[in-house]
Amino acid sequence: MKKTTRECIDSMLKDTWDNDLEDADSRLKYALAYLTGDEDIKELYELIKTGKAPGAGKHSGT
């Protein structure tokens, strides 16, 4: 995960200088989208996005 985080930071710094990520909300969206390939981050992203734990509310068909 450290490698992915470093790659995200490097990518954000490049894009920030290109004025694509001028505000905090844009930077946060970018970082979360970039990092969702990591399973731990993906779960965190789903929690932030939906306000629910991943898999919450899903019931089996039994």
Wavefront OBJ file of the C-alpha trace (Angstrom):
o trace
v 0.000 0.000 0.000
v 2.902 2.354 0.634
v 3.939 2.120 -3.006
v 0.412 2.898 -4.213
v 0.143 5.820 -1.804
v 3.458 7.228 -3.032
v 2.338 6.866 -6.645
v -0.890 8.693 -5.819
v 0.982 11.549 -4.148
v 3.366 11.884 -7.079
v 0.479 11.857 -9.530
v -1.452 14.438 -7.504
v 1.533 16.748 -7.337
v 1.854 16.616 -11.110
v -1.857 17.260 -11.666
v -1.976 19.976 -9.005
v 0.665 21.917 -10.882
v -1.510 21.574 -13.987
v -4.333 23.297 -12.005
v -6.582 20.231 -12.241
v -6.787 19.865 -8.458
v -7.168 23.382 -7.142
v -9.400 22.685 -4.130
v -9.414 20.175 -1.290
v -12.561 18.398 -2.483
v -11.041 17.775 -5.912
v -7.844 16.449 -4.344
v -9.769 14.138 -1.996
v -11.899 12.750 -4.844
v -8.767 12.211 -6.926
v -6.935 10.404 -4.117
v -9.856 8.130 -3.301
v -10.440 7.278 -6.944
v -6.723 6.564 -7.426
v -6.452 4.374 -4.349
v -9.617 2.292 -4.719
v -7.564 -0.458 -6.340
v -6.319 -1.283 -2.834
v -8.914 -3.434 -1.010
v -8.568 -1.620 2.356
v -8.941 1.763 0.700
v -11.866 0.491 -1.394
v -13.748 -0.429 1.788
v -12.993 2.986 3.287
v -14.148 4.686 0.080
v -17.455 2.791 0.149
v -17.975 3.790 3.784
v -17.310 7.456 2.972
v -19.458 7.381 -0.159
v -22.477 5.574 1.268
v -22.189 6.129 5.013
v -22.544 2.368 5.495
v -20.074 -0.394 6.104
v -19.264 -2.352 2.930
v -21.757 -5.188 2.534
v -24.202 -3.696 5.063
v -27.819 -4.329 4.236
v -27.090 -7.228 1.901
v -29.019 -10.363 2.713
v -28.548 -13.856 1.431
v -31.342 -15.501 -0.465
v -31.933 -18.135 2.215
l 1 2 3 4 5 6 7 8 9 10 11 12 13 14 15 16 17 18 19 20 21 22 23 24 25 26 27 28 29 30 31 32 33 34 35 36 37 38 39 40 41 42 43 44 45 46 47 48 49 50 51 52 53 54 55 56 57 58 59 60 61 62
